[in-house]
């Protein structure tokens, strides 16, 4: 075998050895692990698609990180106030528990910022004081206090006054008669004494100040004597009070007089200055409320 053939054989053997030693071509290296530079929970490549800053966890600086805005609250990570109500998304979620995607969370007509910052009302409750009027109605329509159910303090709440057509900001509207004086009589008498006349005159003044009110007179006797006699006596007492009212300018159609006989509860003690029980010899003047509501006095 000549020298050239030896050389070719050697080269072939070397190539075969190299192929055996190296095997198949190597596979490409795995891709690098995703990176979250700012640690907000969004990978940098996700932030690049969203337009957020991969180096800042809270791109819009509203108090919620970018991940929370995108995946939890569906707010805009590029806008601090997603619903444009004046409160930042972080304030709404973390401080006031309002909806960062609704400018008026409770739907009362006042936006969340106005309720929190201006009127101090509850942005999650349309009627903060529970009087029956929404916060918007109180602030915008009636100029009443949305945090006080009875703005003028007269016992009728604001809703009741609106329903009655009275002024919820005027404590003297409506004029209300809570009670009237009760008068007493001497034993077996039905005439109005001087003391009783003074007390009834005060009643007359109150009834003249509020012509909407009527009055019911309920008269009684003590427990001395027979039932029928005491029934007649109580009626005379009721009519004496009725006549006093009529003589002093109160129309009779505003007064109902009833004689009810013996008082329903016996007196605990006898009159030290006479017979029977003075506190049961009485005529009660009971104001009849003309309004659809009774005030909380």
Legacy VTK file of the C-alpha trace (Angstrom):
# vtk DataFile Version 3.0
C-alpha trace
ASCII
DATASET POLYDATA
POINTS 297 float
0.000 0.000 0.000
1.455 3.302 -1.013
1.943 6.339 1.177
-1.055 8.293 -0.216
-3.442 5.512 0.632
-2.132 5.426 4.199
-2.771 9.108 4.597
-6.366 8.888 3.356
-7.108 5.975 5.667
-5.713 7.901 8.633
-7.843 10.940 7.898
-10.978 8.801 7.605
-10.284 7.130 10.923
-9.785 10.484 12.635
-13.061 11.866 11.298
-14.924 8.774 12.500
-13.356 9.071 15.933
-14.363 12.687 16.228
-17.937 11.934 15.218
-18.166 9.141 17.768
-16.757 11.311 20.525
-18.960 14.401 19.942
-22.298 12.625 19.252
-25.386 14.624 17.992
-25.362 18.418 17.669
-26.106 20.183 21.094
-29.707 21.624 21.942
-30.181 25.431 22.324
-30.042 26.752 25.931
-33.430 27.333 27.790
-34.918 30.882 27.733
-34.121 33.092 30.709
-36.591 33.105 33.648
-39.139 35.980 33.608
-38.093 38.991 35.632
-40.175 41.184 37.991
-37.835 44.070 38.600
-40.104 46.114 40.892
-41.564 43.123 42.744
-45.168 44.164 42.156
-46.304 40.755 40.927
-46.231 41.624 37.222
-43.329 40.439 35.088
-41.436 43.076 33.197
-42.638 41.832 29.826
-46.260 42.093 31.040
-45.640 45.629 32.215
-44.161 46.494 28.830
-47.439 45.443 27.185
-49.511 47.412 29.717
-47.373 50.526 29.491
-46.599 50.487 33.209
-43.148 51.117 34.639
-41.412 47.791 35.359
-39.082 49.567 37.780
-41.900 51.110 39.884
-44.379 48.876 41.742
-47.119 51.542 41.739
-46.822 53.326 38.431
-49.586 55.899 39.035
-48.751 56.401 42.716
-52.310 55.870 43.933
-51.497 53.451 46.753
-52.326 50.249 44.866
-49.531 48.379 43.123
-49.796 47.593 39.439
-50.616 43.913 39.996
-53.538 44.777 42.344
-54.937 47.275 39.882
-54.762 44.907 36.926
-55.683 41.589 38.514
-57.669 42.436 41.639
-59.550 45.721 41.252
-59.655 46.113 37.448
-58.617 49.747 37.854
-56.298 51.662 35.554
-52.683 51.303 36.723
-51.776 54.396 34.712
-54.445 56.665 36.285
-54.519 57.414 40.010
-58.279 58.106 39.991
-59.868 55.553 37.692
-63.472 56.781 38.060
-62.610 60.486 38.120
-64.537 61.234 41.305
-61.680 63.056 43.025
-60.595 60.189 45.264
-57.576 58.118 44.304
-58.059 54.402 43.795
-56.022 53.576 46.908
-58.166 55.894 49.057
-61.344 54.319 47.775
-60.212 50.745 48.330
-58.153 51.104 51.504
-59.723 54.036 53.376
-63.379 54.436 52.403
-64.353 51.006 51.032
-65.948 52.713 48.043
-65.947 51.459 44.472
-62.942 52.881 42.579
-64.794 52.292 39.328
-67.970 54.191 40.315
-67.845 57.914 41.107
-71.050 57.628 43.186
-70.801 54.331 45.045
-74.150 54.536 46.864
-76.028 56.067 43.921
-77.508 58.934 45.934
-76.511 61.663 43.485
-73.464 62.922 45.406
-70.101 61.636 44.238
-67.791 59.881 46.654
-65.374 62.813 46.980
-68.141 65.277 47.895
-69.553 62.900 50.497
-66.182 62.277 52.136
-64.506 65.656 51.819
-67.340 68.192 51.764
-70.462 66.855 53.471
-68.959 64.214 55.788
-71.710 61.803 54.769
-71.409 58.064 54.258
-70.442 57.360 50.625
-71.699 53.790 51.013
-75.150 54.752 52.319
-77.564 56.857 50.300
-79.368 58.136 53.413
-76.647 58.757 55.987
-78.926 59.849 58.841
-81.741 57.400 58.083
-84.509 60.004 57.991
-86.016 58.901 54.688
-84.410 61.590 52.514
-81.353 60.763 50.438
-78.167 62.702 51.081
-78.579 64.390 47.689
-82.116 65.536 48.523
-80.961 66.957 51.841
-77.922 68.780 50.447
-79.130 69.904 47.035
-82.927 70.062 47.224
-83.903 70.946 50.807
-80.692 72.371 52.321
-81.162 70.193 55.403
-78.457 68.469 57.427
-77.782 65.027 55.899
-76.212 63.884 59.171
-79.113 64.914 61.413
-82.532 63.287 60.885
-84.260 66.288 62.499
-82.429 69.358 61.204
-84.486 71.908 63.149
-84.893 69.816 66.297
-88.674 70.161 66.566
-89.380 66.449 66.911
-90.479 65.832 63.318
-87.759 64.346 61.153
-86.855 66.000 57.864
-88.767 63.506 55.728
-91.932 63.964 57.809
-91.734 67.725 57.461
-91.345 67.501 53.694
-94.341 65.186 53.539
-96.408 67.589 55.682
-95.330 70.634 53.680
-93.638 72.291 56.662
-90.157 73.813 56.858
-87.569 71.258 58.071
-85.191 74.107 58.918
-87.638 76.058 61.106
-88.188 74.696 64.614
-91.429 76.702 64.891
-92.967 75.089 61.823
-95.218 73.391 62.518
-96.349 74.762 65.857
-97.124 71.659 67.879
-99.192 71.327 71.046
-97.801 68.447 73.055
-100.139 68.855 76.038
-102.637 71.226 77.646
-103.418 72.051 81.252
-105.710 69.802 83.258
-108.099 71.553 85.685
-109.640 70.309 88.946
-113.036 70.909 90.567
-114.346 71.286 94.078
-116.307 68.424 95.605
-119.657 67.941 93.856
-119.109 71.104 91.792
-118.849 71.715 88.043
-118.088 75.445 87.940
-114.675 76.626 86.724
-112.690 78.072 89.638
-110.447 81.122 89.318
-107.362 78.894 89.342
-108.870 76.644 86.668
-109.787 79.701 84.575
-106.163 80.830 84.556
-105.006 77.381 83.441
-107.672 77.178 80.731
-106.698 80.660 79.498
-103.213 79.314 78.825
-104.808 76.489 76.833
-106.847 79.025 74.860
-103.698 80.921 73.917
-102.018 77.745 72.626
-105.108 76.777 70.628
-105.322 80.261 69.131
-101.658 80.078 68.119
-102.293 76.874 66.215
-105.729 76.803 64.660
-105.137 73.371 63.116
-105.440 71.686 66.500
-108.696 70.487 67.979
-109.127 69.548 71.632
-110.950 66.759 73.427
-112.155 67.398 76.979
-112.441 64.278 79.146
-113.997 64.997 82.549
-114.173 62.712 85.604
-115.376 62.527 89.181
-113.907 60.868 92.243
-115.344 57.622 93.644
-117.762 59.053 96.165
-121.416 58.675 95.150
-123.394 56.568 92.710
-122.294 55.811 89.157
-125.218 57.503 87.389
-124.971 60.668 89.445
-121.214 60.875 88.843
-121.698 60.324 85.115
-124.030 63.344 84.949
-121.657 65.390 87.107
-118.712 64.579 84.850
-120.703 65.702 81.803
-121.486 69.030 83.506
-117.787 69.509 84.180
-116.895 68.746 80.572
-119.518 71.218 79.336
-118.208 73.909 81.714
-114.792 73.644 80.110
-116.354 73.591 76.632
-118.246 76.805 77.453
-115.061 78.456 78.726
-113.293 77.682 75.466
-116.236 78.895 73.403
-116.587 82.115 75.447
-112.898 82.808 74.849
-112.854 82.463 71.089
-112.358 78.755 70.431
-115.011 77.549 67.998
-117.207 74.784 69.364
-116.497 72.596 66.344
-112.889 72.419 67.535
-113.876 71.013 70.923
-115.252 67.590 71.851
-116.530 67.333 75.442
-117.009 63.953 77.147
-118.171 63.181 80.669
-116.753 59.784 81.606
-118.007 59.347 85.165
-115.720 58.087 87.889
-111.985 58.255 87.207
-110.673 54.872 86.041
-108.054 54.673 88.816
-109.115 55.370 92.404
-107.195 58.081 94.216
-104.361 56.911 96.455
-105.310 59.360 99.178
-108.227 61.526 100.295
-108.237 65.288 99.745
-106.729 66.702 102.976
-108.784 69.894 102.535
-112.146 68.355 101.838
-114.064 65.265 100.855
-113.133 62.744 98.197
-110.102 62.917 95.896
-109.305 66.238 94.244
-106.915 64.795 91.658
-109.754 62.646 90.264
-112.194 65.561 90.092
-110.671 66.791 86.874
-111.149 67.716 83.237
-108.313 66.819 80.886
-107.846 68.885 77.725
-106.221 66.571 75.204
-104.857 68.154 72.007
-105.855 66.278 68.851
-102.887 66.059 66.494
-103.903 67.296 63.023
-100.708 66.007 61.393
-100.027 62.631 59.870
-96.986 62.193 62.114
-96.336 62.524 65.823
-93.069 64.225 66.770
-90.413 62.468 68.791
-90.456 64.805 71.765
LINES 1 298
297 0 1 2 3 4 5 6 7 8 9 10 11 12 13 14 15 16 17 18 19 20 21 22 23 24 25 26 27 28 29 30 31 32 33 34 35 36 37 38 39 40 41 42 43 44 45 46 47 48 49 50 51 52 53 54 55 56 57 58 59 60 61 62 63 64 65 66 67 68 69 70 71 72 73 74 75 76 77 78 79 80 81 82 83 84 85 86 87 88 89 90 91 92 93 94 95 96 97 98 99 100 101 102 103 104 105 106 107 108 109 110 111 112 113 114 115 116 117 118 119 120 121 122 123 124 125 126 127 128 129 130 131 132 133 134 135 136 137 138 139 140 141 142 143 144 145 146 147 148 149 150 151 152 153 154 155 156 157 158 159 160 161 162 163 164 165 166 167 168 169 170 171 172 173 174 175 176 177 178 179 180 181 182 183 184 185 186 187 188 189 190 191 192 193 194 195 196 197 198 199 200 201 202 203 204 205 206 207 208 209 210 211 212 213 214 215 216 217 218 219 220 221 222 223 224 225 226 227 228 229 230 231 232 233 234 235 236 237 238 239 240 241 242 243 244 245 246 247 248 249 250 251 252 253 254 255 256 257 258 259 260 261 262 263 264 265 266 267 268 269 270 271 272 273 274 275 276 277 278 279 280 281 282 283 284 285 286 287 288 289 290 291 292 293 294 295 296
